Every structure is written in structure tokens, then in C-alpha cells.
Amino acid sequence: MSNLITIAGPPSSGKTSVIIKMIESVPDMIKQCGVIKFDCLSALDEEQYNKAGITAQTGLAGNLCPDHYFVSNIEECFQWAESLGFQFLVTESAGLCNRCAPHLKDVPAICVLDNLSGINTPLKTGPMVKMADVVVVTKSDLVSQAEREVFRFKIQQVNPRATVLFVNGITGQGADRLAKLVFVKKDAKKAKELKLRFSMPTALCSYCLGETRVGEDFQVGLNRKIKL
């Protein structure tokens, strides 16, 4: 069985660069690790992985939530990694709605945040931060030391038990520390034994089924009204 590592974070936070530098920081890890990227409509990350010599695949969710798509396909991802003999499987998910989190129990969970995204970003990102074992902060070289410390404080307000690391996606500084935390060979579980750390959103309404008309007359299923 391959050991799974889940990595999530907002779009353009630097997840792909962090993963590449993390894998490159360990000798021969390129041959031992495969990556699967989950996204919605399009993704160019596979090209970056292949350029770095890393075997990667892309899964596009289309009109489904990327993390619902992730959970529905993780068993097949394990089979793919095992067929190629990888010791580690890294999954990268966009986490677009800030409510989902593809983090699984007893599986290393990493959240990547952009230090330029605003000091309140950790409070808005939800379970991706709150349920993570490690929170990686990118682009911190573009802000002051004071801004970095405030951002770290905001993360630890949301998730006091998480390890916070600052990683430079261009130079790779800090990626070796991340690799030491996550590339630890353990007794791997089968996909059917895994459980989510946090539940997915409850959503089955007329719009989920393709409705485009706006108005209460066209709304069926699970809905929530704003209190004004």
C-alpha cells in the first residue's frame, strides 16, 4: 500500500510549487512518489510535475465539488499508485469553497496558504486550516517579519496544534523540513478503511440538479434563507 498525503489550499496559493520542492528535497523521492491533482474545469499543474520528472495525473471534477470528487475517486488513486509501485501518493486539491477539506484521519494533512492573501484568510479558510496537521505559508519573503508573525498568530488561533512552516516555492527554502514531517513510512490503510476528518457540505437542491431559474418557486430540496 502507498502512504497517502493530502494537500489542500486556496487557488494560486502555491501548492504545486511546494509539492515539487518538497519531493525534490528528498533524494530519490521522485521515483518513489506520485501526485494526483484534483481541480474543477482545467489544470496545468501536470505539465509542471512532468517537467520536474514527477509522475502525475489530473482529475477534473467538472460540475461536481472537487472534494466530493476526491472522496469518490481516492480508491482508484490508491490502485494507480500501487500499480506503479509508489511508496507515497500525494493528492492536491483546490479546496475552492473553503468549507470542504479532503483531509483524512490518520493521513498527513497539509494546508497551503498565501501570506499575501490577507491576515484574516486563516479565519475564512475553514476546515482546510482547522483540520490540518501542517500549515504551509508561501510568499512570506514578500512581506515583513511583523506581517509573517501576525499571519502565524492568526493560523494558530484557528488551529493551535498545527505546525506552521514558511516555505519558498521558488527557492525551496523550508521544503526539506516539510518533507521530514510528511515522508514517514507507516502502516498504510486501505482506501475503504479511511474516514474524513470533517463532513462535506449538505447540498441537494434544484440548483444541484441543473436548475438555472431564480426564485422561491424553483427552489426544492435543502435550502437555507438569510435572516434580514
C-alpha positions as CSV (number, residue, x, y, z in Angstrom):
1,M,0.0,0.0,0.0
2,S,1.1,3.5,-0.8
3,N,1.2,6.1,2.0
4,L,-1.2,9.0,1.3
5,I,-0.5,12.7,1.9
6,T,-3.3,15.2,1.4
7,I,-2.5,18.8,0.4
8,A,-5.2,21.5,0.0
9,G,-5.5,25.2,-0.1
10,P,-7.0,28.2,-2.0
11,P,-6.3,28.6,-5.7
12,S,-2.9,30.1,-6.6
13,S,-1.6,29.7,-3.1
14,G,1.5,27.8,-4.4
15,K,0.5,24.2,-3.7
16,T,2.1,22.8,-6.8
17,S,5.4,24.6,-6.2
18,V,5.5,23.5,-2.6
19,I,4.9,19.8,-3.6
20,I,7.6,19.9,-6.2
21,K,10.2,21.4,-3.9
22,M,9.2,19.0,-1.1
23,I,9.7,16.0,-3.3
24,E,12.9,17.3,-4.8
25,S,14.4,17.9,-1.3
26,V,14.5,14.1,-0.6
27,P,17.0,12.0,-2.6
28,D,15.3,9.5,-5.0
29,M,11.8,10.6,-3.8
30,I,10.9,11.5,-7.4
31,K,10.9,7.7,-8.2
32,Q,9.0,6.8,-5.0
33,C,6.2,9.4,-5.2
34,G,3.2,10.0,-7.4
35,V,0.9,13.1,-7.5
36,I,-2.7,13.4,-8.4
37,K,-4.2,16.9,-8.9
38,F,-7.9,17.5,-8.3
39,D,-9.5,20.6,-9.8
40,C,-12.7,21.8,-11.4
41,L,-12.5,22.9,-15.1
42,S,-8.9,23.0,-16.0
43,A,-5.4,22.4,-14.6
44,L,-1.9,22.9,-16.0
45,D,-0.1,21.5,-13.0
46,E,0.5,18.2,-14.6
47,E,2.9,19.9,-17.0
48,Q,4.9,21.3,-14.1
49,Y,5.2,18.0,-12.4
50,N,6.3,16.2,-15.6
51,K,8.8,18.9,-16.2
52,A,10.3,18.2,-12.8
53,G,10.3,14.5,-13.6
54,I,7.4,13.7,-11.2
55,T,4.7,11.2,-12.3
56,A,1.4,13.0,-12.1
57,Q,-2.2,12.7,-13.1
58,T,-5.1,15.2,-13.2
59,G,-8.7,14.7,-12.2
60,L,-11.3,17.3,-13.2
61,A,-14.5,17.4,-11.3
62,G,-16.5,19.4,-13.8
63,N,-19.7,20.4,-12.2
64,L,-19.0,18.5,-9.0
65,C,-17.3,19.8,-5.9
66,P,-13.6,18.9,-6.2
67,D,-13.5,17.4,-2.7
68,H,-16.6,15.3,-3.3
69,Y,-14.9,14.1,-6.5
70,F,-11.7,13.4,-4.4
71,V,-13.6,11.2,-1.9
72,S,-15.4,9.3,-4.7
73,N,-12.1,8.5,-6.5
74,I,-9.5,8.1,-3.8
75,E,-9.7,4.3,-4.0
76,E,-8.9,4.4,-7.7
77,C,-6.0,6.7,-6.9
78,F,-4.6,4.2,-4.5
79,Q,-4.8,1.5,-7.2
80,W,-3.0,3.8,-9.6
81,A,-0.1,4.5,-7.2
82,E,0.2,0.8,-6.3
83,S,0.3,-0.3,-9.9
84,L,3.3,2.0,-10.4
85,G,5.0,0.8,-7.2
86,F,5.0,4.2,-5.4
87,Q,5.7,4.4,-1.7
88,F,3.9,7.7,-1.4
89,L,0.9,9.2,-3.0
90,V,0.3,13.0,-2.8
91,T,-3.1,14.4,-3.6
92,E,-3.5,18.1,-4.3
93,S,-7.0,19.7,-4.1
94,A,-8.1,23.2,-4.8
95,G,-10.5,23.5,-1.9
96,L,-12.5,26.1,-3.7
97,C,-15.4,26.7,-1.3
98,N,-13.5,26.9,1.9
99,R,-16.0,24.6,3.5
100,C,-14.7,21.2,2.3
101,A,-11.5,19.6,3.4
102,P,-10.0,16.5,1.8
103,H,-8.2,15.6,5.0
104,L,-8.5,12.1,6.2
105,K,-8.0,10.6,9.7
106,D,-4.5,9.1,10.3
107,V,-3.3,10.6,7.0
108,P,-0.8,13.6,7.0
109,A,-2.9,16.7,6.2
110,I,-1.3,19.9,4.8
111,C,-2.9,23.2,4.1
112,V,-1.1,25.8,2.0
113,L,-1.9,29.5,2.5
114,D,-0.6,32.6,0.7
115,N,0.9,35.2,3.0
116,L,-0.3,37.9,0.6
117,S,-3.9,36.9,0.8
118,G,-4.8,39.0,3.9
119,I,-4.4,38.4,7.7
120,N,-7.9,37.1,8.1
121,T,-7.5,34.4,5.5
122,P,-6.9,31.6,8.1
123,L,-10.2,32.5,9.7
124,K,-12.1,32.2,6.4
125,T,-10.5,29.1,5.1
126,G,-12.4,26.7,7.4
127,P,-11.7,23.0,7.9
128,M,-8.7,23.1,5.5
129,V,-6.8,25.0,8.2
130,K,-8.6,23.8,11.3
131,M,-8.1,20.1,10.5
132,A,-4.6,20.3,9.1
133,D,-1.5,18.8,10.8
134,V,0.8,21.3,9.0
135,V,0.0,24.7,7.6
136,V,2.5,25.9,5.0
137,V,2.8,29.6,4.4
138,T,4.1,30.7,1.0
139,K,5.2,34.1,-0.4
140,S,6.3,35.2,3.0
141,D,9.5,36.6,1.5
142,L,7.4,39.4,0.1
143,V,6.1,40.7,3.5
144,S,7.8,42.0,6.6
145,Q,8.7,39.9,9.6
146,A,5.9,41.5,11.6
147,E,3.4,40.5,8.9
148,R,4.7,36.9,9.0
149,E,4.3,36.7,12.7
150,V,0.7,38.2,12.6
151,F,-0.2,35.6,9.9
152,R,1.3,32.8,12.0
153,F,-0.7,34.0,15.1
154,K,-3.9,34.1,13.0
155,I,-3.3,30.5,11.9
156,Q,-2.7,29.3,15.5
157,Q,-5.8,31.0,16.6
158,V,-7.7,28.7,14.3
159,N,-5.6,25.6,14.8
160,P,-3.3,25.7,17.8
161,R,-2.0,22.2,17.3
162,A,-0.8,22.7,13.7
163,T,2.9,23.0,12.8
164,V,3.3,26.3,10.9
165,L,6.1,26.3,8.3
166,F,7.2,29.1,5.9
167,V,8.2,27.6,2.5
168,N,9.6,29.4,-0.5
169,G,8.1,27.8,-3.6
170,I,10.8,29.3,-5.9
171,T,14.0,28.6,-3.9
172,G,12.6,25.6,-2.0
173,Q,13.7,27.1,1.4
174,G,11.9,25.3,4.1
175,A,10.7,22.4,1.9
176,D,13.1,19.9,3.5
177,R,11.6,20.5,6.9
178,L,8.1,19.8,5.4
179,A,9.4,16.6,3.7
180,K,10.8,15.3,7.1
181,L,7.3,15.7,8.6
182,V,5.3,14.0,5.9
183,F,7.5,11.4,4.2
184,V,7.3,9.0,7.0
185,K,6.6,5.4,6.1
186,K,3.8,4.0,8.2
187,D,1.4,1.0,8.1
188,A,-0.8,2.2,5.2
189,K,-4.5,1.7,5.4
190,K,-6.7,0.6,2.6
191,A,-8.9,3.2,1.0
192,K,-12.1,1.6,2.4
193,E,-10.7,2.0,5.9
194,L,-10.2,5.8,5.6
195,K,-12.6,8.4,7.1
196,L,-12.9,12.1,6.5
197,R,-11.8,14.4,9.3
198,F,-14.7,16.7,8.6
199,S,-18.0,16.2,6.9
200,M,-18.8,17.5,3.5
201,P,-21.4,20.3,3.0
202,T,-25.1,19.2,2.9
203,A,-26.4,20.1,-0.5
204,L,-29.1,18.6,-2.7
205,C,-31.3,21.2,-4.2
206,S,-32.8,22.2,-7.6
207,Y,-29.7,24.0,-8.5
208,C,-27.5,20.9,-7.8
209,L,-29.7,19.2,-10.4
210,G,-29.3,21.8,-13.1
211,E,-31.9,24.5,-12.4
212,T,-31.0,27.9,-13.6
213,R,-34.1,30.0,-12.8
214,V,-34.0,32.2,-9.8
215,G,-36.9,32.4,-7.3
216,E,-38.5,30.6,-4.5
217,D,-40.9,28.8,-6.9
218,F,-38.0,27.0,-8.4
219,Q,-36.2,26.0,-5.2
220,V,-36.6,22.5,-3.9
221,G,-34.6,20.3,-1.6
222,L,-32.2,21.6,1.1
223,N,-32.2,25.4,1.2
224,R,-31.3,28.0,3.8
225,K,-32.7,31.5,3.9
226,I,-30.9,34.6,5.1
227,K,-32.3,36.3,8.1
228,L,-32.7,40.1,7.4
